[in-house]
Amino acid sequence: MDDKKSVGEYAASLVKDGDIVGLGTGSTTAFTIKELGRRIKEEEISIYGVPTSFQAKLLAIESKIPITTLDEHNIDIAIDGADEVNPDLYLLKGRGGALLQEKIIDYCAKRFIVVCEEKKLVQTLGKSFPAPVEVFPMAYRNVLDSLKAMGKPILRIAEKKDGPVITDNGNFIIDLYTTINNPKSMEKDLNNIPGIFENGIFTCKCEVIFMKNGKIEFIKSK
């Protein structure tokens, strides 16, 4: 938890006065949002946040961060987490179910910062987590059948609620258990399947921050 807090707060220090900030979802970015709230109060910086989920929005409101939308502003910097990061800094995201809004906001940002733990750095995506896909409910059975050629697809079932997980956008999530050897190709192939809105493979340029031996490490996409 200390590493997450250090990384999350360091990412918040990269935000400049006047920035429009994409606010990511997850336990590490929660520290970022809280730190931005502190900076607004104590340093009197002026920023606006564009949340990637209801979770991020509620935390931003609690932290007194003014909220805006993509309709009104372009995003200067997005700060988000990742489930896995490969050596090319391609990501696997979406374990928290917010992948569609995350991808829209992160891909629109002029600068995309990824905050994570060192253990999230892997050689091949799909090692520890499935690739999530957000699916229109009416199409989920046909999408499941289509995904069988790529791996083992499973409809994500909710905890403490009967039935499937429902995303912030009212859709289902299918988790595809597979090895992702070519992230760029698979990202496009998944989105070509009718009924899939978006998937959790992120291949845009980013900068990754993590803790190693008690120090902040910073890696940029080539």
C-alpha positions in Angstrom: 0.0 0.0 0.0 2.9 2.4 0.7 4.2 1.8 -2.8 0.8 2.6 -4.3 0.5 5.7 -2.3 4.0 6.9 -3.2 3.4 6.3 -6.9 -0.1 7.8 -6.9 1.0 10.9 -5.2 4.1 11.3 -7.4 1.8 11.2 -10.5 -0.3 13.9 -9.0 2.8 16.1 -8.7 3.1 16.0 -12.6 -0.2 17.9 -12.9 0.3 21.6 -13.6 -1.9 24.5 -12.7 -4.6 24.9 -15.3 -4.5 21.3 -16.5 -7.5 19.2 -17.5 -6.8 15.8 -15.9 -8.2 12.4 -16.9 -8.9 10.7 -13.6 -8.3 6.9 -13.7 -10.0 4.1 -11.8 -8.4 1.8 -9.2 -6.6 1.7 -5.9 -3.4 3.5 -7.0 -5.2 6.3 -8.9 -7.3 6.8 -5.8 -4.2 8.2 -4.1 -3.6 10.4 -7.1 -7.2 11.9 -6.9 -6.9 12.5 -3.2 -3.5 14.2 -3.6 -4.9 16.4 -6.3 -7.7 17.4 -4.0 -5.0 18.3 -1.4 -3.1 20.4 -3.9 -6.3 22.3 -4.9 -6.9 23.1 -1.2 -3.4 23.8 0.0 -1.5 24.9 -3.1 -4.5 26.6 -4.7 -4.0 25.1 -8.1 -6.8 25.3 -10.6 -7.6 22.1 -12.5 -10.6 20.2 -13.8 -11.0 16.4 -13.8 -12.6 14.1 -16.4 -13.4 10.8 -14.5 -13.1 7.4 -16.2 -15.8 5.8 -14.0 -18.4 6.4 -11.3 -15.8 5.4 -8.7 -13.4 8.1 -10.0 -16.2 10.6 -10.2 -17.4 10.0 -6.6 -13.9 10.2 -5.3 -13.2 13.4 -7.2 -16.3 15.1 -5.9 -15.3 14.0 -2.3 -11.9 15.5 -3.0 -13.4 18.8 -4.2 -12.0 18.4 -7.7 -14.2 20.3 -10.2 -15.6 17.9 -12.9 -15.8 18.5 -16.6 -16.4 16.5 -19.8 -14.8 15.8 -23.2 -17.6 17.9 -24.7 -16.1 20.9 -22.9 -12.4 20.4 -22.7 -9.4 18.5 -24.2 -7.4 16.5 -21.7 -3.8 17.6 -21.0 -2.8 14.6 -18.8 -4.5 11.3 -17.9 -3.4 9.3 -14.9 -4.6 5.7 -14.8 -3.6 2.2 -13.5 -2.9 -1.0 -15.3 -3.3 -4.7 -14.6 -0.2 -5.7 -16.7 2.5 -3.8 -18.6 4.8 -5.5 -21.2 8.3 -4.3 -22.3 6.8 -2.2 -25.1 4.6 -0.5 -22.5 1.5 -2.0 -24.0 -1.1 -2.5 -21.3 -3.8 -4.8 -20.1 -6.6 -3.0 -18.3 -10.2 -3.4 -17.3 -10.2 -5.7 -14.2 -12.3 -3.0 -12.5 -14.8 -2.9 -15.4 -14.2 0.7 -16.6 -12.2 -0.1 -19.8 -14.4 1.7 -22.3 -14.4 5.1 -20.6 -10.7 4.6 -19.6 -9.7 4.0 -23.2 -11.6 7.0 -24.5 -10.1 9.3 -22.0 -6.6 7.9 -21.9 -6.3 7.8 -25.7 -7.5 11.4 -26.0 -5.0 12.7 -23.5 -1.9 14.7 -24.7 0.1 12.8 -22.0 -0.9 9.4 -20.6 0.7 8.4 -17.2 0.3 4.8 -16.0 0.8 4.2 -12.3 1.3 0.6 -11.1 3.3 -1.8 -8.9 6.5 -3.4 -10.1 4.8 -6.8 -10.1 2.5 -5.6 -12.9 5.5 -5.6 -15.3 5.4 -8.8 -17.4 7.0 -10.2 -20.5 3.7 -11.1 -22.2 0.3 -9.7 -21.6 -2.3 -12.2 -20.5 0.1 -13.9 -18.0 -2.0 -13.2 -14.9 -5.2 -11.6 -16.1 -7.7 -12.1 -18.9 -8.3 -9.5 -21.6 -11.7 -8.0 -20.8 -14.1 -6.9 -23.6 -17.1 -4.7 -23.1 -20.1 -6.2 -24.9 -23.6 -5.0 -25.9 -25.9 -7.3 -23.8 -27.9 -8.4 -26.8 -24.8 -9.7 -28.6 -23.0 -11.4 -25.7 -23.8 -15.0 -26.8 -22.6 -14.4 -30.4 -19.5 -12.6 -29.1 -18.7 -15.6 -26.8 -18.8 -17.9 -29.8 -16.6 -15.6 -31.9 -14.0 -15.3 -29.1 -13.5 -19.1 -28.8 -11.1 -18.9 -31.7 -8.9 -16.6 -29.7 -8.9 -18.3 -26.3 -11.3 -19.1 -23.4 -14.0 -16.5 -23.1 -16.1 -16.3 -19.8 -19.0 -13.9 -19.1 -18.0 -12.0 -15.9 -20.4 -12.7 -13.1 -21.0 -10.1 -10.4 -20.3 -10.5 -6.7 -23.0 -9.6 -4.2 -25.4 -9.4 -7.1 -27.1 -12.1 -9.1 -26.2 -12.2 -12.8 -23.5 -10.6 -14.9 -21.4 -7.6 -14.1 -23.0 -4.4 -15.5 -20.6 -1.7 -16.5 -21.1 2.0 -16.0 -22.4 2.1 -19.6 -25.0 -0.7 -19.0 -23.0 -3.4 -20.9 -21.6 -6.9 -20.1 -18.0 -7.8 -19.7 -16.5 -11.0 -21.2 -13.0 -12.0 -19.9 -10.9 -13.6 -22.6 -8.2 -15.9 -21.2 -5.5 -16.0 -23.7 -1.8 -15.2 -24.4 -1.5 -11.8 -26.1 1.6 -12.1 -28.3 0.7 -9.3 -30.7 -1.2 -6.7 -28.7 -1.7 -4.2 -31.5 -3.2 -6.8 -33.8 -5.4 -8.3 -31.1 -6.7 -4.9 -30.0 -8.0 -4.3 -33.5 -9.2 -7.8 -34.1 -11.4 -7.8 -31.0 -13.0 -4.5 -31.9 -13.9 -5.8 -35.3 -16.3 -8.3 -33.8 -19.8 -7.0 -33.9 -21.2 -6.3 -30.4 -17.9 -5.5 -28.8 -17.6 -1.8 -27.8 -14.0 -1.9 -26.6 -11.4 -4.1 -25.1 -8.7 -3.9 -22.4 -5.6 -4.0 -24.6 -4.1 -0.5 -24.6 -1.3 0.2 -27.2 -1.1 4.0 -27.2 2.0 5.8 -26.1 2.3 6.2 -22.3 4.7 6.8 -19.4 4.9 4.2 -16.7 5.6 5.0 -13.0 6.3 2.3 -10.4 8.4 1.7 -7.3 11.6 -0.3 -7.4 13.8 -0.8 -4.3 12.1 2.1 -2.6 12.6 4.5 -5.5 10.4 5.9 -8.2 11.1 4.5 -11.6 9.9 6.2 -14.8 9.7 4.5 -18.2 8.5 6.2 -21.5 7.3 4.6 -24.7 9.8 4.7 -27.5 
